[in-house]
Structures are given as structure tokens and as C-alpha cells.
Amino acid sequence: MDETLIKRMIASIKCGSCGQNYHEDHIEVVEHNDELWFLKVSCSSCHVRCLVAAIIRENAKPEVITDLTEEEMEKFKNLDGVRDEDLLAMHDFLKDFDGDFPRVFRQE
């Protein structure tokens, strides 16, 4: 795995002390062996330093966590994603939306 990608992943984590995201230029790879990575991380905001141990599996599939049923998963699996037109339509709808959800979801 590329060190740049590892640093980018760690930079998405927030500092446990002040809550700011880490910056890639304050992350240093100390050592790695196969899937196990040790990184020295310093928060650019509060200057707290820590050692991060991470197991990075390149070919592992992430576990899917969902509240969808099997039938719903099957139904939505082959649908196209959100298109530009969908976003524009939602934008136009929300621009004048008054917040009356019962009216929107009322079955007539």
C-alpha cells in the first residue's frame, strides 16, 4: 500500500484532544510490516502527538452495514446512482419548500 494513501486515510481522523483533523504533512510512517502500520501523528492545532497502529488490508471487502432487508438490497442493487438532473430537481423543490412534510408524504 502506498504511504500517501495511508497518510490520507489517517488525515481523515480527528484529533482525540481538540477534534481537528490531522494534516498529512504531520503524519510520519515509523514502520510497517505487511498489514501492520505504525505512524507518528502530530496535531497541527493543539500539538498533541500520538502513535497510531493501524491494520490495513488491501484486498479485504468491507462489511456492509445496513438496515435494508434482503429484498430491498436486491431491488436497489442494479439501480443507477443519483444523476445531475436529480440533484437539480431536489434543489428546485427545496428552494420553495415550506417544511410541510405531512403534505408531501400524504397518500392521495
C-alpha positions as CSV (number, residue, x, y, z in Angstrom):
1,M,0.0,0.0,0.0
2,D,1.2,3.5,-0.9
3,E,2.3,5.7,2.1
4,T,0.5,8.7,0.6
5,L,-2.8,6.8,0.7
6,I,-2.2,5.7,4.3
7,K,-1.4,9.3,5.3
8,R,-4.6,10.5,3.5
9,M,-6.7,7.9,5.5
10,I,-5.1,8.9,8.8
11,A,-5.7,12.6,7.9
12,S,-9.4,11.9,7.9
13,I,-9.3,11.1,11.6
14,K,-10.0,13.8,14.1
15,C,-7.6,14.6,17.0
16,G,-8.8,13.0,20.2
17,S,-7.8,16.1,22.2
18,C,-9.1,19.1,20.2
19,G,-11.3,17.5,17.4
20,Q,-9.4,19.0,14.5
21,N,-8.5,16.8,11.5
22,Y,-4.8,15.7,11.2
23,H,-2.8,17.1,8.3
24,E,-0.9,14.8,6.0
25,D,2.3,16.7,6.5
26,H,2.2,16.0,10.2
27,I,1.9,12.2,9.8
28,E,5.1,10.1,9.6
29,V,5.3,6.4,8.8
30,V,7.5,4.9,11.5
31,E,7.4,1.3,10.4
32,H,5.2,-1.2,8.6
33,N,5.2,-4.9,8.2
34,D,2.6,-6.4,5.8
35,E,-0.7,-5.1,7.0
36,L,0.5,-3.5,10.3
37,W,1.4,0.2,10.1
38,F,2.9,2.4,12.8
39,L,2.6,6.1,12.3
40,K,3.7,9.1,14.4
41,V,0.9,11.7,14.3
42,S,1.1,15.3,15.5
43,C,-1.9,17.6,15.7
44,S,-1.2,20.9,14.0
45,S,-3.8,22.7,16.1
46,C,-3.1,21.6,19.7
47,H,0.3,20.0,19.1
48,V,-0.6,16.7,20.8
49,R,1.4,13.8,19.5
50,C,0.4,10.2,19.3
51,L,1.4,6.8,17.9
52,V,-1.1,5.2,15.7
53,A,-1.1,1.4,15.0
54,A,-3.3,0.5,12.0
55,I,-4.1,-2.7,10.2
56,I,-4.7,-2.0,6.6
57,R,-5.9,-4.9,4.5
58,E,-5.8,-4.1,0.8
59,N,-8.0,-6.8,-0.6
60,A,-10.5,-7.1,2.2
61,K,-14.1,-6.3,1.3
62,P,-15.7,-4.0,3.8
63,E,-18.6,-5.4,5.8
64,V,-21.9,-4.0,4.6
65,I,-23.9,-2.5,7.5
66,T,-27.4,-1.7,6.5
67,D,-31.0,-1.7,7.8
68,L,-32.3,-2.8,4.4
69,T,-33.9,-6.2,4.0
70,E,-32.5,-8.8,1.5
71,E,-35.4,-7.9,-0.8
72,E,-34.6,-4.2,-0.6
73,M,-30.9,-4.8,-1.2
74,E,-31.8,-6.9,-4.3
75,K,-34.2,-4.2,-5.5
76,F,-31.8,-1.3,-5.3
77,K,-28.6,-3.1,-6.3
78,N,-28.9,-2.5,-10.0
79,L,-30.4,1.0,-10.0
80,D,-28.4,3.9,-11.4
81,G,-26.9,6.3,-8.9
82,V,-28.0,9.9,-8.3
83,R,-27.8,11.9,-11.5
84,D,-27.2,15.6,-12.0
85,E,-30.8,16.1,-13.0
86,D,-31.9,14.5,-9.7
87,L,-29.8,17.0,-7.7
88,L,-31.2,19.9,-9.7
89,A,-34.7,18.8,-9.3
90,M,-34.2,18.4,-5.5
91,H,-32.6,21.8,-5.4
92,D,-35.6,23.4,-7.2
93,F,-38.0,21.6,-4.8
94,L,-36.2,22.6,-1.6
95,K,-35.8,26.2,-2.8
96,D,-39.6,26.8,-2.3
97,F,-40.3,24.1,0.2
98,D,-42.2,25.3,3.3
99,G,-41.3,22.3,5.6
100,D,-44.8,20.7,5.4
101,F,-43.7,17.0,5.3
102,P,-47.1,15.5,6.1
103,R,-48.4,17.3,2.9
104,V,-45.5,15.9,0.8
105,F,-45.9,12.3,2.1
106,R,-49.7,12.3,2.2
107,Q,-51.0,9.5,0.0
108,E,-53.9,10.8,-2.1
